[in-house]
């Protein structure tokens, strides 16, 4: 099968331990405040959208450039992301990131690892500084729209795509792509994917990708 695109989730897929929405909070000296919001979300006091709106306020005053400048110091990316993307490009496969997290973090990841595109929630930035507002929030169902947008712009069909992710927000994309890989995922997500891999090294996905391309 001709595979032209691989769509990666970000949080707990490409990076682990520090979610994309947490990273700017840490950079802005708001780790404790983030932890409190996280506790309220986990207890059910806040839903995830309300929690992210509050987290966005913790970004206020942060220079957007700080994300890329310090990403590798704070995030815990899987091993060999750059090498995997390079090898996929050599197979004429494009790679994108789609996340419900901040677009600005996804953009940093795309730049560092040479992804072909990225989508995420747009946290408002004016003159390079975060304002503390979200101007466009990406929900789980919007991930599918993001994939369609990239496919239309690049003359790619969902039947030529592989989706890789770990969480419930990735299942809608699993459903429309030709193939799906649950990476370091919970069992309920693994059940929705065609393949499941637990690893700290992104290169371990290449044998599966090469298998579906035959």
C-alpha positions in Angstrom: 0.0 0.0 0.0 1.2 3.5 -0.9 1.7 5.4 2.4 2.2 9.1 1.9 1.6 10.6 5.4 2.0 9.7 9.0 0.1 11.8 11.6 1.6 11.9 15.1 -0.1 12.9 18.3 2.2 14.9 20.6 1.5 14.4 24.4 2.5 11.0 25.6 3.2 10.0 22.1 6.3 12.0 21.0 6.9 13.6 24.4 6.3 12.0 27.8 6.2 13.2 31.4 5.7 16.9 30.5 2.6 17.7 28.4 2.8 20.4 25.8 0.4 22.7 27.8 2.6 22.2 30.9 5.9 23.2 29.3 5.1 26.9 28.9 3.8 27.0 32.5 7.1 25.7 33.7 9.0 28.2 31.5 6.9 31.0 33.0 7.5 29.9 36.6 4.0 28.6 37.1 4.6 24.9 37.7 2.8 25.0 41.1 -0.2 26.7 39.7 -0.3 24.2 36.9 -0.2 21.3 39.3 -3.2 22.7 41.2 -5.3 23.0 38.0 -4.2 19.4 37.1 -5.4 18.2 40.5 -8.8 19.8 40.0 -9.1 18.3 36.5 -8.2 14.8 37.8 -10.7 15.1 40.6 -13.5 16.1 38.2 -13.8 19.6 39.6 -12.8 20.9 36.1 -13.4 19.5 32.7 -10.4 19.4 30.4 -11.4 22.5 28.3 -12.0 24.7 31.4 -8.7 23.4 32.8 -6.9 24.4 29.6 -8.4 27.9 29.7 -7.0 28.3 33.2 -3.7 27.0 32.1 -3.6 29.5 29.2 -3.7 32.3 31.8 -0.4 30.9 33.2 1.3 31.6 29.9 0.7 35.3 30.2 3.9 37.3 29.7 6.0 34.4 28.3 8.0 35.1 25.2 7.0 32.6 22.5 10.6 32.0 21.6 11.4 30.5 25.0 9.5 27.3 24.0 11.8 26.3 21.2 14.9 27.6 23.0 14.3 25.4 26.1 12.1 22.6 24.7 14.8 19.9 24.9 15.7 21.0 28.5 12.2 20.4 29.8 10.3 18.0 27.5 11.1 14.3 27.6 10.9 13.3 23.9 11.2 9.7 22.7 14.5 8.7 21.3 15.4 9.0 17.7 12.5 11.3 16.6 14.7 13.2 14.1 16.2 10.0 12.7 12.8 8.4 12.3 11.4 11.5 10.5 14.5 11.5 8.2 14.0 7.8 7.3 10.3 8.3 6.6 11.2 11.2 4.3 13.6 9.0 2.5 10.5 6.7 1.9 8.6 9.7 0.5 6.4 9.8 3.5 5.4 13.2 5.0 5.1 13.6 8.8 2.8 15.9 10.7 1.9 16.6 14.4 -1.7 17.1 15.5 -2.4 17.9 19.1 -5.1 19.5 21.3 -2.2 21.2 23.1 -0.7 24.6 22.2 0.1 25.1 18.5 3.2 27.0 19.6 4.7 23.9 21.2 3.7 21.8 18.1 5.5 24.4 15.9 8.6 24.1 18.1 8.5 20.3 17.7 8.0 20.5 14.0 11.0 22.9 13.6 13.3 20.9 15.8 12.5 17.5 14.2 11.8 18.6 10.6 8.1 17.6 10.5 6.2 18.7 7.4 3.4 20.4 9.3 1.6 20.8 12.6 -1.8 21.7 14.1 -2.8 22.6 17.6 -4.8 25.0 19.8 -3.8 28.5 19.0 -2.9 30.3 22.2 -2.9 34.1 21.5 0.5 35.7 21.0 0.9 39.5 20.4 4.3 40.9 19.6 5.8 37.6 20.5 4.3 37.5 24.0 1.5 35.2 25.2 -1.6 37.1 26.3 -3.1 34.3 28.4 -6.0 33.6 26.0 -6.9 30.8 23.6 -8.2 32.0 20.3 -8.8 28.6 18.6 -9.2 25.4 20.6 -8.7 22.0 19.0 -11.0 19.4 20.4 -10.7 15.6 19.6 -13.2 15.9 16.8 -11.2 18.8 15.3 -8.2 16.5 14.8 -9.9 14.9 11.9 -10.5 18.3 10.3 -6.9 19.1 10.7 -5.9 15.9 9.0 -8.3 16.5 6.1 -6.9 20.0 5.7 -3.3 18.8 5.3 -4.4 16.0 3.0 -6.3 18.3 0.8 -3.4 20.7 0.6 -1.0 17.9 -0.4 -3.2 15.7 -2.6 -3.2 12.9 -0.1 -6.1 10.5 0.8 -6.8 9.2 4.3 -6.4 5.8 2.8 -2.7 6.7 2.3 -2.2 7.7 5.9 -1.1 6.1 9.2 -2.2 7.6 12.5 0.0 7.2 15.6 -1.2 8.2 19.1 -1.9 7.1 22.7 -5.2 8.6 23.8 -8.9 8.9 23.3 -8.5 12.0 21.3 -6.6 10.0 18.7 -9.3 7.4 18.1 -11.3 9.5 15.6 -8.2 9.8 13.5 -7.5 6.0 13.9 -11.0 5.5 12.4 -10.4 7.4 9.2 -6.8 6.5 8.4 -5.8 3.3 6.5 -3.7 2.2 9.5 -3.3 3.1 13.1 -0.6 2.5 15.7 -1.3 2.9 19.5 2.0 4.1 21.0 2.5 3.6 24.7 -1.2 3.7 25.0 -3.8 2.5 27.5 -5.6 -0.8 26.8 -8.8 0.9 25.7 -6.9 2.8 23.0 -4.9 -0.2 21.9 -8.1 -2.0 21.3 -9.1 0.7 18.7 -5.8 0.5 16.8 -4.6 -2.0 14.3 -1.1 -2.2 15.9 0.2 -1.4 19.4 3.8 -0.7 20.5 5.3 0.2 23.9 8.7 1.7 23.4 10.9 4.7 24.2 12.5 4.6 20.8 10.4 5.9 17.8 12.6 3.8 15.4 10.7 0.7 16.7 7.7 1.8 14.6 9.6 1.5 11.3 9.1 -2.3 10.9 5.3 -1.9 11.2 5.3 1.0 8.8 7.4 -0.9 6.3 5.1 -3.9 6.7 1.9 -2.0 5.8 3.7 -0.4 2.8 4.3 -3.8 1.1 
